[in-house]
Every structure is written in structure tokens, then in C-alpha cells.
Amino acid sequence: MIKIENQAATDWRHELTQAIRTLPELAAQLALSPAQLPAAEQATAAFRLLVPRPFVARMQPGDPNDPLLRQVLADDIEMQPTAGYTTDPLDEGEHNPQKGLVHKYERRVLVITTGTCAVNCRYCFRRHFPYGDNQLAQKEWDSVVAYIQNHPEVNEVILSGGDPLMLKDSQLRQHVAAMEQLPQLKRLRIHSRLPVVIPSRIDRELLDWVRQTRLDVVFVYHANHANEIDDDIATGVANLKQAGATVLNQGVILKGVNDSVTAQVELSEALFAAGILPYYMFTLDPIEGGAHFDIPISEAQQLMGKVAEKLPGYLVPRLAKEIPGRPAKTLFSPKLSD
Ligand code: SF4
């Protein structure tokens, strides 16, 4: 294992408690005056500001348009209703057969492990998800296991949320042990932004259960900009791979954050250098409050076409959109120049 330095000083639980929750504090950390940032009282009341310090440390001080800052900064523009943008853009309510479980695709199920995250991303497609109705008590995991057992075609479980890595490793270990008892299951996928915003989340306790499980473990990170990737993230990825896991990334095209050829090329290059393969680049799900981040699909196709002209194929993420009711993600071809 690559050395995990000074674990006590960088304990992820400590980082969580130290996360920034107010605009004046965020402004002070970035040497910005509060007047340079939107007051956004309504938007903050609707979806609170939450950003861990290791993520803030990767923002450029003095830049109110920093691409990492823009992802977490509330703006009252979120409160303006936009036609076609809804609270449940993926119709997940239609595929929620029982508490804590979303079953959209034939051979995999998604478990809503928790409603909490380490960071509140303003464009999140689950920012209005009824987590309160889906919070699984420890004993309710039994019903998740029973559901999977009754659906023998399911061979992969996706832990999602919220952020599944907000759970303690003792809980994760227990859930994984229950899944392992189902011979039909081959893979465990974990969708998480935590190792990006708090890299110390990839600690010894987590690596232990990843190493020990019989399931193939796939981590799908969520990073949208090259500036999010640093050496601490690369160390975590190296340790996960040494423990036998695969590490992929999925991102979202966000206006003003990464909707340029340079930003996309740099992101793929940075991911690969950190040991992560770019997997999907989604267009924004039409979530209420996120419309100002969206770009038309035709623009996204042109953008990814230009990206494809600069990168080898294995570094070009698949441009995709989730369209409710379809049996798989819908892929869009990059539009190449004539
Ligand atoms: S679920 Fe993911 S995208 Fe949504 S707020 Fe949490 S970390 Fe951000």
C-alpha cells in the first residue's frame, strides 16, 4: 500500500465536521469580499451551502468564477422556475419499488444508502429526492437483500445516495458481507464524490473491506474539472487499485465550469494521470434549480467532437443522457468537424 500519511491529522470524519457552511466563511477562505459572491439567501435556504476544506483548497483565491467554486456556490437564479426542469427529472419515483431501492435497468439495482453528502453540488439531479422516505434503517437492509434475491437476473448492486461513502466502514463492511451471500451478484459499484472532495476518505478501513470482498468492486468517482484532481486523489486511487478495485469517473457538462474543449481535454488527461479512466460525460439532467448550468445536446456533441480530435479514444468519455423509461443510458456521438 502506498503510504497514507498522518492519518489522524487528515481523518475524513474530521474533515466533514470542518466543512464550510456559510458564504462569509467561504468568501474569507478565498480572499473574496462577500459582495463579489451572490447573496443567494433563498437558494441557500432551499439547498444549503456545504463544501469541505480540501476542495476549497483547490480553488483559486480571488477568482469568483473559479470552476470549482461555481459548482458549490448558491445563486438565487436557482429559484427561477424553468419550463421542463423538474424535481424528479429521471422519474426515479416510478422505479422505487421499495424503500431505499431504485430498479431502472434489468440486471442492476441501485441502493440509496444515505441522503447525505460531503458537498452540496448545485446541479445535483437528486437535490429534491425524497431521502426522508428512503432512509434505510440497518434492519431494512434485509429487505434490500431479499428484493435482490427475488430478482435473480440482478448481478450488480450500485451503492448511491447521497454519497454511500458517508457511511462508516463498519456499516459498509456489513452490507457488503450481506451482498456477498447472494451467489448471483458479481459486482459492487460505488458512486461517490467523497474521494474527490475529501481524498482521505480512502483510508485503511475502507481498503480492508475492498481487498477482502469476493465481489468485483468498481468505484465511479465524480469529478468535473482538472483542478479537482491532485496528488492526494492519485494516492487514494493507487491504493484502491492495489486492493483490487477499478476506478472510473463520470462527470457532467456544466456551463461556465467545463463546457470548453480545453477544460474537457485537461480533465481527461488529469484523470488518467491519477489512474482514473474517463467513463461517462453526462449532459445535465433537467433538475429544477440547475437550468443555468445546462447546454443543448447539439452543443455537447460538437464539444465532445472537438475533444475526440485531441485525445486518444480511451480518454474520451461517452457522452450520455439518461432518458426516463429507456432500458439503458442514451449515448450521443461526438460531432466531428467536416
Ligand atoms: S449526490 Fe453527488 S452530485 Fe449530488 S450533491 Fe451529493 S455529491 Fe453532489
Residues whose N, C-alpha, C, O or C-beta is under 5 A from the ligand:
A	BS01	SF4	C117 V119 N120 C121 C124 G161 G162 R193
